[in-house]
Amino acid sequence: MPRIAGVNIPESKRIEIALTYIYGIGNVLSKKILKEVGIDGNKKAVELSQKEINDLREFIEKNYKIEGDLRRQVMINIKRLKDIGAWRGHRHSKGLTTRGQRTKTNSRTVRGNVRKTIGSGRKPTAIK
């Protein structure tokens, strides 16, 4: 398995898709990187030569913030929002959505799968 940025790239997938297993690299960035390095995106990861893997590794590490550095940057940004008392910081600390999504009905998993069901709406009559 080729190893780039501390992540094992799956051998059986096309390199264009395999690069997206690295945190911080999506489909668009993967295509852009392969175009810059000059590697065909339809090649499987197994088919890459050692030189191509080294070129990819060097290019990615030199030009992009990925994996641990990116995760650390995101955590610092969230901590900053919490420290200054921003609304988004409060939402992050409570574990709720931060970008204005509806939470009355559509956030069951975020709120802990709360299901408030009401029966028929009538209380049973008291027996005399």
N, CA, C and O of each residue as an XYZ file, in Angstrom:
512
protein
N       0.830     -1.187      0.000
C       0.000      0.000      0.000
C       0.871      1.246      0.000
O       1.749      1.386      0.852
N       0.643      2.150     -0.939
C       1.364      3.423     -0.894
C       0.948      4.218      0.350
O      -0.214      4.206      0.756
N       1.913      4.897      0.932
C       1.641      5.662      2.143
C       1.985      7.120      1.878
O       3.139      7.457      1.615
N       0.971      7.983      1.947
C       1.167      9.414      1.729
C       0.599     10.162      2.924
O      -0.554      9.956      3.301
N       1.405     11.026      3.518
C       0.999     11.861      4.655
C       0.502     11.021      5.827
O      -0.417     11.433      6.535
N       1.093      9.859      6.037
C       0.720      9.015      7.161
C      -0.557      8.231      6.963
O      -1.075      7.650      7.917
N      -1.078      8.200      5.746
C      -2.323      7.489      5.461
C      -2.037      6.416      4.420
O      -1.395      6.683      3.405
N      -2.513      5.208      4.675
C      -2.384      4.131      3.696
C      -3.422      4.339      2.600
O      -4.625      4.355      2.859
N      -2.944      4.496      1.390
C      -3.824      4.695      0.242
C      -4.288      3.327     -0.251
O      -3.457      2.439     -0.440
N      -5.605      3.126     -0.467
C      -6.080      1.824     -0.950
C      -5.538      1.518     -2.342
O      -5.578      2.366     -3.234
N      -5.036      0.310     -2.519
C      -4.384     -0.073     -3.771
C      -5.363     -0.325     -4.905
O      -5.046     -0.053     -6.063
N      -6.542     -0.838     -4.595
C      -7.456     -1.283     -5.639
C      -8.240     -0.138     -6.285
O      -8.922     -0.353     -7.287
N      -8.156      1.061     -5.736
C      -8.928      2.188     -6.268
C      -8.074      3.040     -7.200
O      -6.845      3.006     -7.147
N      -8.754      3.805     -8.058
C      -8.043      4.761     -8.905
C      -7.385      5.799     -8.006
O      -7.917      6.131     -6.946
N      -6.234      6.309     -8.423
C      -5.478      7.243     -7.581
C      -6.264      8.528     -7.342
O      -6.105      9.176     -6.307
N      -7.109      8.892     -8.297
C      -7.951     10.081     -8.153
C      -8.883      9.941     -6.943
O      -9.108     10.912     -6.221
N      -9.410      8.766     -6.726
C     -10.305      8.503     -5.597
C      -9.498      8.180     -4.346
O      -9.878      8.574     -3.244
N      -8.392      7.467     -4.508
C      -7.595      7.037     -3.359
C      -7.024      8.229     -2.591
O      -6.872      8.156     -1.372
N      -6.710      9.316     -3.279
C      -6.164     10.496     -2.597
C      -7.177     11.142     -1.656
O      -6.797     11.836     -0.712
N      -8.470     10.914     -1.912
C      -9.486     11.523     -1.054
C      -9.558     10.858      0.326
O     -10.280     11.338      1.200
N      -8.823      9.766      0.533
C      -8.762      9.144      1.854
C      -7.913      9.975      2.809
O      -7.916      9.727      4.015
N      -7.194     10.946      2.287
C      -6.380     11.837      3.118
C      -7.273     12.976      3.581
O      -7.966     13.592      2.771
N      -7.263     13.262      4.889
C      -8.081     14.335      5.447
C      -7.613     15.663      4.870
O      -6.440     16.017      4.989
N      -8.521     16.392      4.252
C      -8.191     17.682      3.673
C      -8.097     17.657      2.158
O      -7.922     18.705      1.536
N      -8.210     16.482      1.552
C      -8.179     16.371      0.096
C      -9.494     15.767     -0.366
O      -9.847     14.653      0.022
N     -10.216     16.509     -1.200
C     -11.474     16.031     -1.766
C     -11.298     15.714     -3.237
O     -10.173     15.626     -3.729
N     -12.407     15.543     -3.939
C     -12.356     15.181     -5.355
C     -11.699     16.264     -6.205
O     -10.831     15.970     -7.027
N     -12.110     17.510     -6.008
C     -11.604     18.601     -6.836
C     -10.111     18.803     -6.607
O      -9.346     18.941     -7.561
N      -9.698     18.822     -5.345
C      -8.291     19.022     -5.029
C      -7.450     17.839     -5.509
O      -6.306     18.018     -5.927
N      -8.004     16.648     -5.449
C      -7.302     15.459     -5.922
C      -7.004     15.578     -7.422
O      -5.885     15.306     -7.857
N      -7.995     15.979     -8.198
C      -7.800     16.151     -9.638
C      -6.771     17.236     -9.920
O      -5.934     17.090    -10.810
N      -6.835     18.322     -9.159
C      -5.898     19.434     -9.344
C      -4.459     18.999     -9.042
O      -3.538     19.345     -9.781
N      -4.272     18.249     -7.967
C      -2.938     17.768     -7.589
C      -2.377     16.853     -8.670
O      -1.221     16.996     -9.068
N      -3.196     15.908     -9.150
C      -2.728     14.972    -10.167
C      -2.372     15.683    -11.466
O      -1.433     15.288    -12.158
N      -3.119     16.727    -11.796
C      -2.821     17.493    -13.002
C      -1.488     18.224    -12.849
O      -0.688     18.266    -13.784
N      -1.250     18.800    -11.669
C       0.004     19.521    -11.411
C       1.210     18.579    -11.460
O       2.248     18.921    -12.027
N       1.067     17.405    -10.870
C       2.178     16.451    -10.812
C       2.355     15.736    -12.151
O       3.452     15.281    -12.475
N       1.271     15.636    -12.931
C       1.357     14.998    -14.243
C       1.126     13.503    -14.204
O       1.776     12.747    -14.925
N       0.195     13.075    -13.357
C      -0.147     11.653    -13.246
C      -1.571     11.466    -13.740
O      -2.447     12.281    -13.450
N      -1.802     10.398    -14.482
C      -3.138     10.088    -14.984
C      -4.016      9.642    -13.818
O      -3.628      8.761    -13.050
N      -5.190     10.243    -13.683
C      -6.088      9.940    -12.578
C      -6.743      8.585    -12.671
O      -7.272      8.089    -11.677
N      -6.721      7.960    -13.865
C      -7.359      6.655    -14.033
C      -6.459      5.491    -13.646
O      -6.909      4.346    -13.621
N      -5.195      5.766    -13.343
C      -4.294      4.704    -12.899
C      -4.714      4.216    -11.529
O      -5.179      4.992    -10.694
N      -4.547      2.929    -11.304
C      -4.772      2.386     -9.960
C      -3.577      2.749     -9.094
O      -2.486      3.001     -9.606
N      -3.780      2.775     -7.785
C      -2.699      3.141     -6.870
C      -1.557      2.126     -6.930
O      -0.404      2.483     -6.690
N      -1.863      0.863     -7.249
C      -0.838     -0.179     -7.343
C       0.088      0.083     -8.528
O       1.279     -0.222     -8.472
N      -0.463      0.647     -9.595
C       0.281      0.833    -10.831
C       1.280      1.984    -10.766
O       2.097      2.133    -11.675
N       1.237      2.793     -9.724
C       2.142      3.937     -9.626
C       3.565      3.479     -9.348
O       3.793      2.554     -8.569
N       4.514      4.136     -9.992
C       5.914      3.828     -9.717
C       6.326      4.536     -8.422
O       5.624      5.415     -7.923
N       7.474      4.133     -7.900
C       7.964      4.737     -6.660
C       8.259      6.224     -6.859
O       8.062      7.026     -5.947
N       8.731      6.588     -8.050
C       9.022      7.999     -8.349
C       7.743      8.830     -8.325
O       7.728      9.939     -7.791
N       6.665      8.289     -8.909
C       5.387      9.014     -8.933
C       4.845      9.184     -7.514
O       4.315     10.243     -7.177
N       4.971      8.165     -6.693
C       4.504      8.256     -5.307
C       5.299      9.307     -4.554
O       4.731     10.099     -3.802
N       6.621      9.317     -4.754
C       7.453     10.315     -4.083
C       7.130     11.726     -4.550
O       7.106     12.656     -3.743
N       6.878     11.895     -5.861
C       6.499     13.209     -6.387
C       5.189     13.686     -5.767
O       5.062     14.844     -5.371
N       4.215     12.772     -5.689
C       2.924     13.108     -5.071
C       3.113     13.518     -3.616
O       2.594     14.546     -3.183
N       3.858     12.713     -2.866
C       4.084     12.971     -1.446
C       4.727     14.338     -1.232
O       4.280     15.115     -0.389
N       5.779     14.628     -1.999
C       6.482     15.903     -1.849
C       5.590     17.084     -2.212
O       5.570     18.093     -1.507
N       4.854     16.955     -3.311
C       3.991     18.055     -3.749
C       2.906     18.352     -2.732
O       2.641     19.513     -2.423
N       2.275     17.308     -2.211
C       1.189     17.497     -1.242
C       1.720     18.096      0.051
O       1.132     19.039      0.581
N       2.819     17.564      0.566
C       3.350     18.060      1.835
C       3.868     19.488      1.720
O       3.812     20.246      2.688
N       4.367     19.859      0.556
C       4.915     21.199      0.382
C       3.826     22.258      0.210
O       3.965     23.375      0.710
N       2.742     21.914     -0.494
C       1.767     22.921     -0.910
C       0.458     22.949     -0.129
O      -0.268     23.941     -0.200
N       0.134     21.889      0.614
C      -1.181     21.839      1.252
C      -1.065     21.475      2.722
O      -0.169     20.736      3.129
N      -1.981     22.003      3.503
C      -2.076     21.653      4.908
C      -3.082     20.512      5.015
O      -4.256     20.683      4.684
N      -2.622     19.344      5.479
C      -3.479     18.157      5.522
C      -3.298     17.422      6.835
O      -2.402     17.730      7.621
N      -4.159     16.450      7.056
C      -4.122     15.547      8.217
C      -3.958     16.277      9.544
O      -4.804     17.103      9.890
N      -2.898     15.999     10.296
C      -2.751     16.511     11.661
C      -2.715     18.022     11.742
O      -3.333     18.609     12.630
N      -1.999     18.665     10.826
C      -1.916     20.131     10.835
C      -3.279     20.759     10.599
O      -3.639     21.734     11.259
N      -4.040     20.202      9.657
C      -5.359     20.742      9.343
C      -6.334     20.507     10.497
O      -7.114     21.395     10.841
N      -6.292     19.327     11.088
C      -7.163     19.043     12.234
C      -6.860     19.995     13.392
O      -7.770     20.502     14.048
N      -5.567     20.230     13.632
C      -5.149     21.152     14.690
C      -5.654     22.567     14.399
O      -6.124     23.255     15.305
N      -5.559     23.005     13.139
C      -6.025     24.334     12.747
C      -7.530     24.480     12.976
O      -7.991     25.511     13.466
N      -8.288     23.449     12.620
C      -9.739     23.484     12.810
C     -10.076     23.570     14.299
O     -10.951     24.339     14.696
N      -9.377     22.775     15.126
C      -9.629     22.812     16.566
C      -9.293     24.179     17.169
O      -9.997     24.663     18.055
N      -8.223     24.788     16.686
C      -7.854     26.125     17.168
C      -8.929     27.140     16.790
O      -9.271     28.010     17.591
N      -9.462     27.033     15.576
C     -10.523     27.954     15.146
C     -11.773     27.798     16.003
O     -12.392     28.793     16.380
N     -12.150     26.558     16.314
C     -13.338     26.323     17.145
C     -13.099     26.828     18.563
O     -13.993     27.418     19.170
N     -11.907     26.603     19.092
C     -11.568     27.081     20.437
C     -11.622     28.603     20.501
O     -12.077     29.169     21.495
N     -11.157     29.270     19.437
C     -11.206     30.734     19.381
C     -12.648     31.225     19.432
O     -12.952     32.190     20.133
N     -13.541     30.562     18.691
C     -14.947     30.946     18.706
C     -15.549     30.774     20.096
O     -16.347     31.603     20.534
N     -15.168     29.697     20.796
C     -15.676     29.477     22.153
C     -15.145     30.531     23.116
O     -15.881     31.033     23.966
N     -13.856     30.866     22.979
C     -13.230     31.819     23.898
C     -13.805     33.221     23.771
O     -13.967     33.911     24.777
N     -14.115     33.657     22.553
C     -14.634     35.017     22.394
C     -16.130     35.088     22.667
O     -16.713     36.172     22.680
N     -16.751     33.927     22.884
C     -18.173     33.898     23.233
C     -19.089     34.082     22.049
O     -20.202     34.587     22.196
N     -18.641     33.682     20.885
C     -19.465     33.810     19.684
C     -20.609     32.795     19.715
O     -20.542     31.774     20.400
N     -21.642     33.099     18.966
C     -22.804     32.217     18.893
C     -22.398     30.844     18.367
O     -22.819     29.817     18.899
N     -21.577     30.834     17.318
C     -21.123     29.562     16.766
C     -20.313     28.771     17.778
O     -20.368     27.542     17.784
N     -19.563     29.452     18.633
C     -18.797     28.780     19.674
C     -19.706     28.094     20.678
O     -19.439     26.969     21.100
N     -20.797     28.781     21.065
C     -21.763     28.165     21.983
C     -22.397     26.929     21.355
O     -22.561     25.905     22.018
N     -22.752     27.025     20.073
C     -23.364     25.892     19.390
C     -22.396     24.711     19.299
O     -22.799     23.559     19.454
N     -21.101     25.010     19.042
C     -20.095     23.945     19.006
C     -19.980     23.265     20.357
O     -19.909     22.038     20.427
N     -19.962     24.041     21.431
C     -19.787     23.447     22.759
C     -21.000     22.610     23.167
O     -20.855     21.640     23.911
N     -22.193     22.972     22.689
C     -23.386     22.190     22.989
C     -23.556     21.004     22.039
O     -24.395     20.133     22.270
N     -22.755     20.975     20.969
C     -22.854     19.885     19.998
C     -24.028     20.023     19.059
O     -24.539     19.021     18.559
N     -24.470     21.253     18.806
C     -25.595     21.489     17.914
C     -25.103     22.000     16.564
O     -23.911     22.248     16.382
N     -26.022     22.153     15.626
C     -25.647     22.665     14.310
C     -25.252     24.132     14.434
O     -25.767     24.853     15.289
N     -24.327     24.569     13.568
C     -23.798     25.922     13.697
C     -24.115     26.816     12.508
O     -23.814     28.009     12.546
N     -24.703     26.284     11.472
C     -24.883     27.076     10.263
C     -26.345     27.326      9.920
O     -26.697     27.409      8.744
N     -27.182     27.444     10.911
C     -28.556     27.875     10.682
C     -29.515     26.807     10.225
O     -30.583     27.132      9.707
N     -29.175     25.533     10.398
C     -30.092     24.483      9.993
C     -31.271     24.417     10.960
O     -31.187     24.880     12.098
N     -32.361     23.836     10.487
C     -33.535     23.654     11.318
C     -33.262     22.534     12.312
O     -32.794     21.463     11.927
N     -33.551     22.771     13.581
C     -33.281     21.737     14.575
C     -34.539     21.247     15.285
O     -34.467     20.339     16.113
N     -35.678     21.833     14.973
C     -36.892     21.379     15.653
C     -37.230     19.941     15.265
O     -37.626     19.135     16.107
N     -37.070     19.634     13.980
C     -37.430     18.293     13.531
C     -36.270     17.510     12.927
O     -36.277     16.280     12.980
N     -35.291     18.174     12.364
C     -34.312     17.466     11.537
C     -32.958     17.228     12.184
O     -31.981     17.022     11.464
N     -32.854     17.247     13.473
C     -31.532     17.047     14.078
C     -31.581     15.998     15.178
O     -30.984     16.173     16.240
N     -32.291     14.910     14.921
C     -32.451     13.887     15.959
C     -31.129     13.303     16.396
O     -30.912     13.105     17.591
N     -30.240     13.022     15.461
C     -28.983     12.401     15.848
C     -28.118     13.357     16.646
O     -27.408     12.926     17.555
N     -28.158     14.642     16.330
C     -27.365     15.628     17.064
C     -27.901     15.790     18.480
O     -27.136     15.925     19.434
N     -29.226     15.774     18.604
C     -29.826     15.987     19.923
C     -29.976     14.694     20.722
O     -30.577     14.701     21.796
N     -29.451     13.611     20.225
C     -29.513     12.366     20.982
C     -30.713     11.520     20.646
O     -31.199     10.789     21.509
N     -31.220     11.589     19.409
C     -32.343     10.789     18.937
C     -33.560     10.928     19.848
O     -34.156      9.936     20.266
N     -33.912     12.160     20.141
C     -35.066     12.439     20.996
C     -36.333     12.227     20.176
O     -36.529     12.874     19.147
N     -37.181     11.332     20.629
C     -38.455     11.094     19.939
C     -39.590     11.393     20.909
O     -39.812     10.676     21.884
N     -40.285     12.451     20.614
C     -41.431     12.817     21.450
C     -42.695     12.476     20.677
O     -43.146     13.244     19.828
N     -43.255     11.325     20.979
C     -44.460     10.919     20.269
C     -45.648     11.093     21.198
O     -45.557     10.915     22.412
N     -46.732     11.438     20.598
C     -47.962     11.636     21.358
C     -48.941     10.570     20.886
O     -49.072     10.321     19.688
N     -49.614      9.957     21.820
C     -50.568      8.900     21.466
C     -51.749      9.472     20.719
O     -51.576     10.237     19.771
N     -52.929      9.115     21.131
C     -54.116      9.594     20.439
C     -54.466     11.001     20.889
O     -55.306     11.660     20.277
N     -53.835     11.460     21.946
C     -54.120     12.816     22.413
C     -55.118     12.843     23.550
O     -55.349     13.897     24.143
N     -55.717     11.701     23.869
C     -56.706     11.657     24.940
C     -56.155     10.860     26.116
O     -55.480      9.845     25.943
N     -56.450     11.332     27.279
C     -56.078     10.572     28.470
C     -57.172      9.543     28.735
O     -58.343      9.808     28.462
N     -56.814      8.390     29.254
C     -57.855      7.392     29.513
C     -58.817      7.908     30.609
O     -58.405      8.566     31.565
N     -60.084      7.590     30.434
C     -61.068      8.058     31.405
C     -60.955      7.257     32.700
O     -60.670      6.059     32.694
N     -61.180      7.938     33.773
C     -61.105      7.277     35.075
C     -62.295      6.335     35.253
O     -63.423      6.685     34.906
N     -62.047      5.152     35.788
C     -63.109      4.174     36.012
C     -63.714      4.440     37.377
O     -63.003      4.582     38.372
N     -65.067      4.507     37.410
C     -65.751      4.787     38.670
C     -66.306      3.543     39.298
O     -66.913      3.609     40.367
